């Protein structure tokens, strides 16, 4: 068994909406049928009993080792606690070669699980050992390390529940919610609108107390100190017992409470000094409470208990701690509901105050406290008391948060109870915390969990907002780039700042920020990251979907221009037009329930995609009497079609008409493929909710020049001859171009063409079969990149297509694109027409523009 490629699908993909690892797995004849391998399944189950049922999928009759690999990779993740359920193994057109797809929740864990699965299957084949328990333990630990922590995870889940998209920006807790100009960012329990000044104030315990005191909020007396002697002097001044802690600290680090003598204070000072400036303040008697404020509301409250064990008269303190730490809710860090109790120097010192050591056996029922502070991060527990908080206490907590300037704030309070105002019981606020931990409220040790994530998301987004901007995805065989550019232009006409990706680059608000083929998911994600994008239009190519999936979770509008005879067939196991359609319909499958799929009714395989769309379909076609159009229109659904010299949008009895004479790109309707592109763009704009006056204005202002649509039927004048530059590169494009060229005047017609080596032989050959019937002169040039072809092979195939040409009289072969262009231009006379099929779009257009601007030399 050989795994030749592994890649991560990071968005909705060919297989499902799940994130997944996809691998190409090759099996020999014996490995294609597991039952032929003596004792394999028995050895496999002995190594990994939890692998589950192994059975063929769909119409398959035998299990290959690729199927076993899939089952093992999924089961290993499931046993490690990852919530995964989807996996699939599909045979390819190559004998013994399979595509194995396994869902993951964290990419790093998914990749590691796949490698463990390979080792497991190989061990079962060889009859060697495999430590399944160690593998699962490693995957579980890795998952805990890389997944979002409880606080951030709760906020993200609340956002997902509201339909708000998210993207993790780092391996830590920095997350973007929403897209483009609607985005917000969080880092753990901290939001982007909280100022760094407010956070700095919250970290400075002395400044915080002074501000709270100024606001009339009860706080304990105290101040920062620089020496042990000064600390003891302050302790005597404010009155024992006292608390010693870092002035700028968090998570209870370096905090010691209830200090009653100098020896304890010296030890506490030493501990706190490891974290910065030391602060001494009066110890408030009572219980430790955490009040959580979001905006102007108290949303949760918890009573915190320090880490402790209960003696049974038989076990040592160390053994009792080990038993408590076996609670599955306890982990090493902050990734679990509770943290394991540590028997460190601080715990040993606290035991000494109780005349105990880690090896002491406490009496039955004796409460053994292992720390003075009650933070969950040091092993403490929490009891929810939200429903018990007195309104006056809640109001004081909100006032404290607002005084510091924190939108999400953890207020630490010491008091006998939350049932009475602080002044009545001598309680007070001891700290105000930015980015507070939410674990104690999300999963308290005792009491009711609170919907903290929802409260924070509600603070970020008002009711009814989902953080989304309009997203239009465009795919198909031909017309994608022009349609995408035209849709982007219509959004701009509405005054929106548009982000667009296509095969020419990435554009934001009319400015190009990246170049090259940017029709993949990475470019789409970059646009959605941009804070100045109000709407996004993505050309979505087959390669990106295969390589990584979509760059978004769903779109408002999906446009499929056509499939026709297809393109790039034979690559990456996409061998038929049907395969290509299944791939390209991924964008249709991921339309929002309230969105639209814009589909070409004249292309049967495209029209059929309506059945997989979660939203509604808008059909477009030049033939309004096409059966698909007639049926759809009769059912009251949206259609866009040509009626005479106009484009008509219809829904039920409603009609909207746009005259083709007002759409320059169509040249009055003569260029039919541009009419189809316009219909697709009109339908997309309609589906996105743009006003019709905006659509009209946008169409009238879109000119098909090298600036608006480079390489897409750009017309130029060369000393009285018409020159057309286009990037067409497949048979369907050739047919459309011939039809468009035939609608234009031209005495002698010539074409300049090369071919892409990554197409099938017949796809290259048929292009010149089509052109040979429409052009007098054909100039063939060799592409700079042969893409796997031998020197001269592509030109040879193009020449074969001209063997039976009915019109072509002159054929010439040139090495180099620009030399071929110059050769064609030199043959032109006024009134002639030349179609140049460019390869290096920007460079070729610049060269043509330069040549067209040159003065004509006199004879």
C-alpha positions, 0 to 999 in steps of 0.5 A: 500500500502506497500513499502518494499524496495527502492534502487538507481540504479546509472548506466545503469540498467535492466530498462534503461540507466537512473539513477532511484529509484526502489521500491518494492510496495505491494498492496492489492486487492482493491489497485490493481485497482484504479477505485475500490476506490471511489473518489480516483482519484478526491481527488488525482487530487484536491491535485496535478492537475499536476500529468498528465494522469494516464493510464495503461502501455503495456498490462495492463488493470487496474491501481494500486496504484503502478502506481499512486505512479510512476506517482506522484514521476515523476511529483513532480520532473518535477514540481520542475524543474528536467529534468526527463521523464522515469518511469515504473511500472511492476507486479512481479510473486507475486500477488499484488507486483510491481516494481516501477522505477522512473528516477532521476537526483539527488539521494537525490531529487529522494528519497525525491520525492518518499517519498512525492509521498507516502504521497500524495497517502496516503492523497488521500486514507484517504481524508486528506490534502497534501501541494503539493506546499510546497513539490515541493518548497522543492524539487526545493530548494534541487535540487539547493543545491545538483546539480552541480553549473553552472560553474562545470555543464557547464564543465561536460556537455561539457565533456558529449557532447564529450563522456567523462565519469564523476563521482562526487567525493564529494557533492561539485564541485570536479569531475573526468573526464575520467577513470583510467590513462586518468582521469583529475579532476576539482573543479569548474573552477579549473583543477588538473594541476594548482599548489597550489602555483599559486592559493595562489599567486592569492589569495594574491592581493598584491603579484599578483600586484607586479608580474603583475607590473614586467611583465609590466601589468598596475595595481593600486598603493596600499599596505596591511595595519594593522590599520585604520591610516595606511590605511588612510596614504596609501590612501593619498599617492596613491591619493583619491579615493581608494578601500579597500578590503581583501588581500586574498578574493574572490566573492567581499566579503569585497570590497568597492570602490570609497572611498573619505573621512576618514569616508567612509574608516573607515567603509570600513576597518571594513568591509574588516577586517572581511575577513583578512588582509586589502589592500588599492589601488588607485581607477581606474575610469571606468567600471568593466570588467571580462576577462576569460583566459583559457590556452593561450586564452581569451575566454570570457569577460563581463562588470559587473554592481553593483546591482541596481534598477530603481526608478518609483516614486511610490515604495520604494527601498525595494519593487523595490528590491523585484520585481527584485528578482522575476526574476526566474534567481535569486537564493539565492546562486551560483546555478542560473544564477544570485543572489538575491540582499540583503538589508544588512548593506553594501547596506544600507550604499551605499543607505545612500551615495545617501541620501536614505534608504530602505523605500525611494521612488526614483524618476522616472528614478533614478538609485539606486546603492546598492553596490559598487562592481559589483560581480554577487555573490552580485546581480550584472549583466553582459553584454557580450563584448567578441567580443569587446575586443582589441587584446592588452587588450586580450594579457595583460590578457593572460600575467597576467594569465601566470605570476601568473601560472593559467590555468583558470583565471578570470582577473578583469579589470577597464577601460572606455572600452575594445575597446582600450589598457589600457595605452591609457585610464589609466585603469588597472588590479585590481585582478587575480582570481583562480577558477573564476565564469563562470555564467556571461559568460554562461548566461549573463544578456545581450549579447551572452552566451559563450561556456566556458565549451567546452574551458575548456574541450578542455584544458584538452583533445586534439581533438579526446580524450575522457578520456576513457580506454578500458573496457571489461565487462564479464557476464554469468552463467559459465566461467566468472571469468576465462574468465575475468582473461584471458582477463586481462592477454592478456591486461597485455601482451600488457604492459598495467596496468590492473584493474580487478574485479571478485568474488575473489577480485579487482586487479590493475597491478597484485596486489590484493587491495581488497578481497571477491566477488567484481563483483559489480558496486562499485568495478568497479567504484573504479578501474576506479578511480585508476590513474594507470589503463590503461585497465579494465576488470570487471566480472559483476554479476547479483546481482550487476546489480540488486542492483545498475546497472552498474559501468560504462556508457558503455564498449568497449567489452561485453562478455556473456559466456553462460546462459544455465539453469541459476543460482540463479533462484527464487531470486529477481523476476528473476524466469526464464532463460529468465528473467536472460538473460534480466538482463545479456544482460544489458552489451550488451545494453551498448556497445559503438557504436564502440565496440563489443558484444562477444556472445556464438553462441551455446546458442540461448538465448545469440546469440539473444542478438546481436539485442540489441547491439549498436555496432557489434557482434563477435560470438564464438562457438566450432562448426564452422558449427553452423547456427548462425556462418555460417550466421555471417561469410558469412555476413563478420562479425567476428567469433571465432571457433574451426577447428581441433586442432586450434582456428580460428578467421575469418572476411570475407576472413581473417583468424588467427589461434592459435594452441590449443597445444600452449594454456596450459589452454586447455590441448591441447583442451581436456578441452572443457569448457576452450576452450570456455573460451579461444575463448571468451577471444580471441574474446574480445581481438580482439574487444579491438584491441590487436595485434595478436602477443600479444594475442598469447604470452598471451595465451601461458603464462597463466597457470590455477593454483591457482595463475592465476585462483584460484578455476577454474579447478586447477590440483594438484598431491597427491602422484600419484593421480590427484586432481582437485579443482573447484568452480562449483556450478550449473548444467551446471558447473557440466556437463562441469566438468564431460566432462573435467574430462572424458578427464583425466586418472583416475582409481577410481574417487571420488568427494567432493561436497556441495550445496549452500542453495540459489539455488532452490531444483531442481538445488541442486538435479540435480548436484548429478544426473549428478555427480552420473553417472560419479564418483565412490565415492561421499563425501557430506559435509555441507556448512558452510553457509546454506543460509536460509536452515535448518540444513542438508537440502542441504545434503538431497537434494544432496542425493536425486539426487544420488538415481538412480546413475548409477555409484556411489557405495560409498556415505559418509556425512561429516560435514565440508569442510576440513574434507571432503577433508581429508576424500577423500584424505585418500581414494586415491590411485596412479592413482585415480582422485578426483574432489573437489568442494570447497566452501571457495576457498582460504582456501580450496586451501591452505589446498589442497596445504599443503596436497599435499606437505606432504611426503607420509607415508610408509605403 
